[in-house]
């Protein structure tokens, strides 16, 4: 998770941040269907999140869902060596860096 402002915590569950700027999700083979289905549908539709980054655990692939405004959403897929444009946090990591930070790839 990346933040650009102070965290707004859910009063009913203080470990849940309600206003992340970017959420990074590592998709494992055992939970990918849940992460893309039930878990995604349970998220509030008025979220303040500007981007969701889905990192594949078993191949060099990243999916980026980004929102410039609540009604404007874009989708992009990145592969090995690609640079991921995370405008909402002013960051341009390459796919390999993100996989290293997430503990998916070895240095």
N, C-alpha and C positions, 0 to 999 in steps of 0.2 A: 504494500500500500504506500502511496505517496500523498503527502498533504501539502497544500499551499496556504493553509490557514489553520487556526486553532481547531482542535478536534471537538466535534459536537457529539456527545455520548448519548446513547439510548438510555433513558431513565429506567426502563424495565430490564435492561441487560447492559450494564456499564462497560463490558468488554467489547461492545459493538459500536463502531464509529459510524455515524450517520452521514458524514460529509467528506469521504475520501475524494481526492482529485483523480487518482488513478488506482485501480485495483489490479493486482497481478495474481493470476490463478494458474497453478501448475496442474495440468490435466494428467491424471494417472489412468492407466487402462481400467483399473477397478472402479473409479469414480467418475469417469468422463461423462457417461450418459446422465448420471445424476446432476453433475455440475452444469451441463448444458440444458437439462430439462427442468426437473422439479426445483432445483436450487435457483436457477435463473428466473423461473416464473414467480418465485416467492419474493423476489426483490421488489421494493416499492417502485412504482412507475414514475414518481416525482424525484428520484434520486438526484443528488447533486454531483454524482460521479461524472467526470468528463471523459474517462476512457476506461475500458476493460481490456486487459492484455491476457490472452489465453496462451500459455506456453505448453507445447506438446512435450511430454516426458520421453517419448520413444523415437522422436525424429526431429530434425532441425526445422521447426515450424512454429510461427507465432501468428495468432489471429488478433487483430486490433479492431475493437468496436469503439468509435469515438463520437462524441457529441459536442457540436459547437453551440447548440441550443437544445432545449428539451425535445423539440420536434424535428431536429436535424441530426440524423445519425449516418455515419459512414462505416464501411467495413473494408479491411485490407488484410491480405495474407502475405507473410514474409517467409523467406527461406534462408538457407545457410549463407552467411556473409552479407545479407541485406541490412541496411540501416533502418531502424524503426523510428519514425517521426512522432515523438510524444510532445506535441506543441503545448499542451496544457501545463506541463511542468518544465518546458524549455530544455528538453533532453533528447539526444539522438544516439542512443546506444545501438550497437549492431547486435544481431540475433545471438551471435556467439557469446558476447558479454552478458546478455540477459540470462542465457542458459548457465553460464559460470556462476553468476551471482545467486541464481535460484538453486544451485547445487545439482543441476541436471547433467552438465558436461564436466569433463575433467580438464584441468589446465594443461 
